[in-house]
Amino acid sequence: MFLPTLLRRSLLATGIALTATTALAAAEIGQPAPAFTAQGADGKPVSLAAYKGKTVVLEWTNHECPFVVKHYESGNIPQLQKDFTAKGVVWLQVISSAPDKQGHVDGPSAIKINRARNAVPTAVVLDPDGKIGKAYGAQTTPHLYIVDPAGQLVYKGGIDSIPSANKADIAKADNYVKLAFADLAAGRKVSHASTKPYGCSIKYAD
């Protein structure tokens, strides 16, 4: 189900993209996920290498994006975080909004926002210069990646199959994150390893 034309135009006018359009170099499925070390919202460094041997989810987020709001107000993303971190998965939120742009927050603010929306990521990675986002080719919020215990990228793309900001669509959509984890748990190759992300364009530094 797609957004009405007038709403699509309104969202696009405010810098929101329904699908990825920015040309960025992208991390490749089956290849090592780009390494990074960055400051976490709690002031401590977060390094992807520190989680080698564990499955890691990278979730690009912008709390002001209506598509992100959809998945948090509905409880969809918080529930995914709870379910998978309980199984030993590392869930890292990444905030790549540049200073003075929509979605940019400092560490304490990011923690406060997560508390208010019942989010329970393992850590929040601050990426105000956009280096991590660009290394992965992250284009929208939300945009999700899954890294396997060997450090290989096994999924990248959208959270689900219906690109809308309507909460009612969540139950009707194929949740690509859940499907990817089901494949991994069964020892199968992820069937939908690369899907089209949708949401707000990431507000990188100019």
Secondary structure, DSSP 4 states (H G I P E B T S, - for coil): ----HHHHHHHHHTT--SS--S------TTSBPPP-EEEBTTSSEEEGGGGTTS-EEEEE--TT-HHHHHHHHTSHHHHHHHHHHTTT-EEEEEE-PPTTSTT---HHHHHHHHHHTT---SEEEE-TT-HHHHHHT--EESEEEEE-TTSBEEEEE-SBS---S-GGGTTTS-BHHHHHHHHHHTTPPPTT-B----SEEP----
